[in-house]
Amino acid sequence: MANQQTQARVPPADAHFREMTRAPGFAWPTAILFVASMAGIATSSYFALAGRIPLWAGTILNGLSIYFLFSVVHDSSHGAISRNKWLNEAFGHIGMLFFGPLAPFNLARWIHMQHHRFTNDHVKDPDAFGHKIDLLTPLRWLNFDYFYTRFFLEQAGPMRQKFMGRLIVQILFVLAVASACTYAGHGLEMLMLWLLPTRISSALFVAVFICMPHAPFKATSQQDEYQASNIRAGWEWLLTPLMAYQNYHLVHHLYPTAPFYRMLKIWNARREYHLSKRPFFVRTFSIGRAAA
């Protein structure tokens, strides 16, 4: 389905461009990001456990590493890491244990696909909770998994039966690990180095992948894909690495099977065509404001 949608949005172009929008045989940059993120978690956890840095510093560093790890999980959910299915899935399952330990990867993917299908629909888009900016915004950003769980329970319908068993097993597994760590006298370390970092990565994830690419918006994806996600042009040298290419989030919605590190290249390869579709631009350093 994703490949068909991708091909439908690709303008008449050469084989090289079409290849850019496909999943690679193996996405080495994504694999490197995975290794770097996991190494970051392992290193900061080691130094915190050894007393070389305070636990709170380990919390922050692990949260940042998990945020970047999400790009790997995200690409895996779209089959954009490898055309080898089991290899692609392995990255997603491992990464999800750190980013959202209470949810199985397959359930997270189903929820994300609803976002692509119903982008900006205030009822059917699971990410709609992150579009609003008010006094409760920090609380929402810190707890994306609460809103995803509520969406699943309220909107999954017949899919609830498919995923409920896996969800229960996952929750029991995490509770068992937490109980074992606590029993062994390492409950605080587990809290500070595994669970609390997910609150930091949650806030960054909602800001960079949900709010900034979709607030504001001018249409739902079913009305106009080019007006449902935005382009945050300018300062690419800074924003592209910090936002993991989500400053060009529209490109991901147009070509969901392309790996994240190709977004800017894909945009520029057919820039005039993309501009002819009246894409939605926002100001470079703003939240909730369209470009003039």
Summary of the structure (lengths in Angstrom):
residues: 292
radius of gyration: 19.1
end to end distance: 35.7
largest distance: 61.9
contacts: 943
relative contact order: 0.14
helix: 67%
strand: 3%
